[in-house]
Structure formats: C-alpha cells, structure tokens
Amino acid sequence: MGTFREATALVARTDGTFGAELDAQWSVGTRLHGGYLLAVLAKAVCESPAGVEHPHVTSVSASFVTPPEPGAAAVSVEILRIGRSLAQARAVLTQEGRTCVEAHVTLGRLDDSEPWWSNHEPVEIPPEQECVPVPVDPPGIGMPVPLMGVLDEHIHPGHVGFTVGRPSREGVVATWQRLADGSDWDPLSLLVALDPGPSVSIALGLRGWAPTIQLTGYVRKLPAPGPIRVRLSATDIGGDRMDETAHVWDSKGRLVAQAAQLAAVRLPTDR
C-alpha cells in the first residue's frame, strides 16, 4: 500500500507542466477515483507560484472529460490571479494528448478556528467501532474497489442493506473515514472524501459505476487529527443522471468540507 503523499507526487518539468504517476490503488472498479484526481490537480496548483503565499486549496470546480488510465500523466497550470487573500488557477490533467479532467482551483490560507455561525450539525452515526468496515471486494456493489485498500472506511450499519440485496433506498450513506496509511487529513486529501463511496446509487439498489461528470467542492477549515464523518445524499435521480451532496465533519464535529456533483447512473428499464 502506497501513501496518499506518494500517490499524488508530482515532478516539475522544464516546460512548466507537472508529471504525475496515477496510482491504480486509488480506483473504483477499473476507473481512477474522481476525488483522487482532483487532489492531483489541486496539488499542482499548490506547487505552482500561486501556492507560495496561498498554501491551501479552498475550492475546486471540475469537469471530468474522459477517464485517465493508471500511469503517466501531465498537469498544466494557468494562473488566473494572485491576490492578497486568494489565488485562482486553471489546471488540466492530460494523458497521451487527451484532456481528461479540467478544474478551476482557488487557493487561500485555512485555519482551524470555530465557525462564526453554523446550522449544520454533524451526521448522526454510531461510533466507528460499531459501524461496518468496507473491504476491497464489497458485496452488493458488483465490482472491486481498490480504493478501500488505501481508505479505512466504516459505514453506518443502517445503510449497508445493499450488501445482502436489501438496499435502504433512503438516498443517504453515512461513513467514518481515515487514510489507511495513518496520516492525518489535510485540505488536499479531503478532496478524496468529497467524492465518497459507496455511491448513493448503490444504496438505492442501482448496481455499477456512477462516474462523476462535474463536481464543485469547498474546503472550509484545517481538519483536526482523527477520523472524519461523511454524509452523502441525493436529491433527484432521472434521465440517467444523479446529483450527490457530500458534507464532511472532523473529529471535533466541525464542518470542514462540502461538495455537490452531477454523476451518470444507469437506471433500470422496468421502472
């Protein structure tokens, strides 16, 4: 098992781009995980001149054009603005001349302060040790999930009915998550948590991959050490499309990240 730091390592090139080696462990089925790809893009922006005074990713809005394969890839960064409190850039991940993912990334400087105001309480979930661990070959999903070899994830016991053919059909999945390499969460790795698995579609009884088309996420604070709580929910599914909203709380119960995405989903023909 490689570490998150190793999986997102970049090499600066003389032409101003960054070289990356996309790690197959960070995959769902045979496709590289969207949150992992966002972390690679955002890291490139952080390692560009935009990140000198603004070290933390605070927002990202990405379009997933075509799935890259594990292996060599390149990331180009176009700096749009460097201001006093933030920097903005466009990052593009390419492979063999193909554009795979394009993102607009905003950098800033985060802290671990308490919110001035909040009306969003942490998701209610039993203690981590009372939740169900997710293996690399989870039942009821229909494909292996190598990502679960590098993430330590436990699902709310009320949300695992899909593993025995009885999906909850509530449109919500709550999990505890840690990085399996033992490192603490940071703004970059939180991008992985903003594209959590299993997808809500699985909990609704829809098997198969639900590829992300577009995702917009915000990182709000530096997370405290320890596990995070993640709530993933859907509002409406139809026309082979599904929205998903993710909220992430740190071990102190503070909202540290949130995201909304549009994903493709294959609907049954008999409904």
Summary of the structure (lengths in Angstrom):
residues: 271
radius of gyration: 17.9
end to end distance: 41.6
largest distance: 55.8
contacts: 893
relative contact order: 0.17
helix: 15%
strand: 38%
